[in-house]
Amino acid sequence: MSKISTNISIDAETKRKAQIMLSELGLDLSTAVNIFLKQMLYEGGIPFVITRNVPNKITHKAMEESKKILQNPDKYKKYDDVDDMMEDILGEI
């Protein structure tokens, strides 16, 4: 197969870090891009899941609760270890 050159824009820091990692794997950036493109064609789409990093409702609620604790730490009970906490929550079993 004949090869052609293609120009792509990558921010400098991403390129630098990627080249270091790829070098450790014995690859160069061109080879890695070719692997990605061939895998994309084989799978008929992007070869990994692309999602937004949006917390679900439970995670969002936990994040809000942790903000409240950090803003007013003296309002909340502290424990020295997990056993003490579990005993307080469950009572002596």
C-alpha positions in Angstrom: 0.0 0.0 0.0 1.3 3.4 -0.8 1.5 6.0 2.0 0.7 9.7 2.0 1.6 12.4 4.5 -1.2 14.1 6.4 -1.0 17.1 8.7 -2.9 17.1 11.9 -3.0 19.7 14.7 -2.2 18.5 18.2 -1.4 20.7 21.2 2.3 20.6 22.0 2.0 19.1 25.5 -0.3 16.3 24.4 2.0 15.4 21.6 5.1 15.4 23.8 3.4 13.2 26.4 2.1 10.9 23.8 5.4 10.5 22.1 7.1 9.6 25.4 4.5 7.0 26.2 4.5 5.6 22.7 8.3 5.4 22.7 8.1 3.3 25.9 5.8 1.0 23.9 8.2 0.9 21.0 5.9 2.9 18.7 6.0 6.3 17.1 3.1 8.8 16.7 2.6 7.9 13.0 2.3 4.2 13.8 -0.1 4.9 16.7 -2.4 7.0 14.5 -2.3 4.3 11.8 -3.3 1.7 14.4 -6.1 3.9 15.6 -7.4 4.4 12.1 -7.2 0.7 11.1 -9.0 -0.2 14.3 -11.7 2.4 13.6 -12.3 0.9 10.2 -12.3 -2.6 11.5 -14.9 -1.8 14.2 -16.9 0.6 12.0 -16.6 3.5 14.4 -14.4 5.0 17.1 -12.7 2.1 18.9 -13.5 3.3 22.4 -16.5 4.8 24.2 -16.7 8.5 24.1 -18.8 9.9 27.0 -19.2 13.2 28.8 -17.7 13.1 32.3 -21.0 14.1 34.0 -21.6 12.8 37.5 -24.8 10.9 38.1 -27.3 12.0 40.7 -25.8 10.0 43.5 -22.3 11.2 42.8 -23.5 14.8 42.5 -25.3 14.5 45.9 -22.1 13.2 47.5 -20.1 16.0 46.0 -22.5 18.6 47.4 -22.4 16.9 50.8 -18.6 16.9 50.9 -18.6 20.7 50.0 -20.9 21.3 53.0 -18.6 19.3 55.3 -15.5 21.1 54.1 -17.2 24.5 54.6 -18.3 23.7 58.2 -16.2 20.7 59.5 -16.9 21.3 63.2 -20.6 20.6 62.6 -19.9 17.0 61.7 -18.9 14.0 63.9 -15.4 12.6 63.4 -14.2 9.1 63.9 -10.8 7.7 64.6 -11.4 4.5 62.6 -14.0 2.7 60.6 -14.9 0.3 63.5 -15.9 3.3 65.7 -18.0 4.7 62.9 -19.8 1.4 62.2 -20.5 0.9 65.8 -22.0 4.4 66.0 -24.1 3.8 62.9 -25.2 0.2 63.6 -25.0 0.0 67.4 -23.2 -2.8 69.1 -24.0 -6.1 67.3 
